């Protein structure tokens, strides 16, 4: 059965390239196609050999998030997006812009297992953790469709769920968000916010 390649960690992508008998720079090229150029098909990755593209297509598939609907605030022009996932669940992300500075508010879970009094997400119950590819998909959609090219932006994990309750997928996503060949954001542009104790 095929695997979503965006759920692989940096180490796993490197191991795949090595297992297929390719040189290390193929890892960089693959990351660039996935996260800088937003490729939706391995066959589009024209600087990879055709046999490698076909082999990748046999082993993996590429997902992309697309909003089911969006709403723009009349007060501050922030945009809220509802994304439908492969299994039918939905998550929300928010793009905020102030004086040319962009921030993406990212979800880490479908629903939330906590019942914080200040947040209505927990009242709807908890369904599951997001995969790393679903976390990255929110950022990639904003980058490719709403943030101007070469414009710097920030990420805040303050959407649906508590990111520290999804540590494995959070860590995979953070590594790729920081990776030079992928999003190249840098640690100072990423904020991980968990729920307060009690």
C-alpha positions as CSV (number, residue, x, y, z in Angstrom):
1,X,0.0,0.0,0.0
2,X,1.2,3.5,-0.9
3,X,2.3,5.9,1.9
4,X,1.8,9.6,2.1
5,X,5.3,10.9,1.6
6,X,4.6,14.1,3.5
7,X,4.2,12.0,6.7
8,X,7.9,11.0,6.5
9,X,10.5,12.6,8.7
10,X,13.7,14.1,7.3
11,X,15.5,10.9,8.4
12,X,12.9,8.7,6.7
13,X,13.2,10.7,3.4
14,X,16.9,10.4,3.5
15,X,16.7,6.6,4.2
16,X,14.3,6.3,1.2
17,X,16.7,8.0,-1.1
18,X,19.5,5.8,0.1
19,X,17.5,2.6,-0.2
20,X,16.6,3.4,-3.8
21,X,20.3,3.7,-4.6
22,X,20.3,7.4,-5.2
23,X,22.9,10.1,-4.2
24,X,22.2,12.3,-1.2
25,X,21.4,15.4,-3.1
26,X,18.2,13.7,-4.3
27,X,16.9,14.2,-0.8
28,X,17.3,18.0,-1.2
29,X,15.7,18.0,-4.6
30,X,12.8,15.9,-3.3
31,X,12.2,18.3,-0.4
32,X,12.4,21.3,-2.7
33,X,9.7,19.9,-5.0
34,X,7.4,19.0,-2.1
35,X,7.7,22.1,0.1
36,X,9.1,24.9,-2.0
37,X,7.4,24.2,-5.3
38,X,4.3,22.4,-4.0
39,X,4.5,19.6,-6.5
40,X,1.4,17.4,-6.6
41,X,2.9,14.6,-8.7
42,X,6.3,12.8,-8.8
43,X,6.2,12.9,-12.6
44,X,6.5,16.7,-12.4
45,X,9.8,16.5,-10.6
46,X,11.8,17.0,-13.8
47,X,15.3,17.1,-12.3
48,X,14.8,13.6,-11.0
49,X,15.4,10.7,-13.4
50,X,12.3,9.1,-14.9
51,X,13.0,5.7,-13.3
52,X,13.3,7.3,-9.9
53,X,10.1,9.3,-10.4
54,X,8.3,6.1,-11.4
55,X,9.6,4.2,-8.4
56,X,8.6,7.0,-6.0
57,X,5.1,6.9,-7.6
58,X,4.9,3.2,-6.9
59,X,5.8,3.6,-3.2
60,X,4.2,6.9,-2.2
61,X,1.5,9.5,-2.9
62,X,1.4,13.2,-2.4
63,X,-1.5,15.0,-0.7
64,X,-2.5,18.7,-0.7
65,X,-5.0,20.5,1.5
66,X,-7.7,22.6,-0.1
67,X,-10.2,24.6,1.8
68,X,-13.9,23.6,1.9
69,X,-14.7,27.2,2.8
70,X,-13.1,30.3,4.1
71,X,-14.3,33.4,6.0
72,X,-12.6,36.8,6.1
73,X,-12.9,39.0,9.2
74,X,-14.3,42.5,8.6
75,X,-12.4,43.8,11.6
76,X,-8.8,42.7,11.0
77,X,-8.9,41.0,7.6
78,X,-7.7,37.7,9.1
79,X,-8.9,34.7,7.0
80,X,-10.2,31.4,8.6
81,X,-10.0,28.3,6.4
82,X,-11.8,25.0,6.9
83,X,-9.9,22.1,5.5
84,X,-11.4,18.7,4.8
85,X,-9.1,15.8,5.5
86,X,-8.9,12.4,3.6
87,X,-11.0,10.6,6.3
88,X,-13.8,13.2,6.2
89,X,-12.8,15.1,9.4
90,X,-12.2,18.9,9.2
91,X,-9.7,21.3,10.8
92,X,-9.4,25.1,10.8
93,X,-6.4,27.3,10.1
94,X,-6.1,31.1,10.2
95,X,-4.0,33.4,8.2
96,X,-3.3,36.8,9.9
97,X,-1.7,39.8,8.2
98,X,-0.7,43.1,9.8
99,X,1.3,45.8,8.0
100,X,2.6,43.2,5.6
101,X,3.6,40.7,8.2
102,X,2.0,37.3,7.9
103,X,1.3,34.7,10.6
104,X,-0.3,31.2,10.0
105,X,-2.2,29.7,12.9
106,X,-2.0,25.9,12.6
107,X,-4.1,23.1,14.1
108,X,-2.4,20.0,15.5
109,X,-5.4,17.8,16.3
110,X,-8.9,17.1,15.1
111,X,-10.8,18.5,18.0
112,X,-9.1,18.6,21.4
113,X,-9.1,16.2,24.4
114,X,-8.9,19.1,26.8
115,X,-11.9,21.2,28.0
116,X,-10.4,24.6,28.6
117,X,-13.0,27.1,29.7
118,X,-11.7,29.8,27.3
119,X,-11.9,27.6,24.1
120,X,-14.8,26.0,22.4
121,X,-12.8,23.4,20.5
122,X,-12.8,20.9,23.4
123,X,-16.5,21.1,23.7
124,X,-16.8,19.3,20.3
125,X,-14.7,16.4,21.5
126,X,-11.5,14.8,20.3
127,X,-11.2,12.7,17.2
128,X,-7.5,12.1,16.5
129,X,-4.0,13.6,16.1
130,X,-3.1,15.2,12.8
131,X,-0.4,13.5,10.8
132,X,2.7,15.6,10.1
133,X,1.7,15.9,6.5
134,X,-1.6,17.4,7.5
135,X,0.1,19.9,9.8
136,X,2.6,20.8,7.0
137,X,-0.3,20.9,4.4
138,X,-1.9,23.9,6.3
139,X,1.3,25.9,6.0
140,X,2.0,24.9,2.5
141,X,-1.5,25.9,1.3
142,X,-1.0,29.4,2.8
143,X,2.5,29.8,1.4
144,X,1.5,28.7,-2.1
145,X,-1.8,30.6,-2.3
146,X,-1.9,33.6,0.1
147,X,1.6,34.7,1.1
148,X,3.5,36.7,-1.5
149,X,6.6,35.0,-2.9
150,X,9.8,35.4,-0.8
151,X,7.8,37.1,2.0
152,X,8.8,36.0,5.4
153,X,6.1,34.7,7.7
154,X,5.6,33.2,11.2
155,X,3.9,30.0,12.4
156,X,1.9,29.6,15.6
157,X,0.5,26.3,16.8
158,X,-2.6,27.8,18.4
159,X,-5.3,26.2,16.3
160,X,-7.4,23.2,17.1
161,X,-5.8,20.8,19.7
162,X,-2.8,20.9,22.0
163,X,0.4,20.3,19.9
164,X,2.3,18.8,22.8
165,X,-0.2,16.0,23.0
166,X,0.8,15.1,19.4
167,X,4.6,15.2,20.0
168,X,5.7,12.7,17.3
169,X,4.0,14.4,14.4
170,X,4.8,17.8,15.8
171,X,8.4,17.0,15.9
172,X,8.4,15.7,12.3
173,X,6.6,18.9,11.1
174,X,9.0,21.2,13.0
175,X,12.0,19.6,11.5
176,X,10.7,20.1,8.0
177,X,9.5,23.7,8.7
178,X,13.1,24.5,9.8
179,X,14.8,22.5,7.0
180,X,16.7,24.8,4.5
181,X,15.6,22.7,1.5
182,X,11.9,22.7,2.6
183,X,10.3,25.7,4.4
184,X,13.5,27.2,5.9
185,X,11.6,29.1,8.5
186,X,14.0,29.1,11.4
187,X,13.1,28.4,15.1
188,X,12.5,32.1,15.9
189,X,9.6,32.2,13.5
190,X,7.7,29.3,15.0
191,X,5.7,29.4,18.3
192,X,4.4,26.2,19.9
193,X,1.7,27.0,22.4
194,X,0.2,24.4,24.7
195,X,-2.8,24.7,27.1
196,X,-2.2,26.2,30.5
197,X,-2.1,23.7,33.5
198,X,-5.2,23.1,35.4
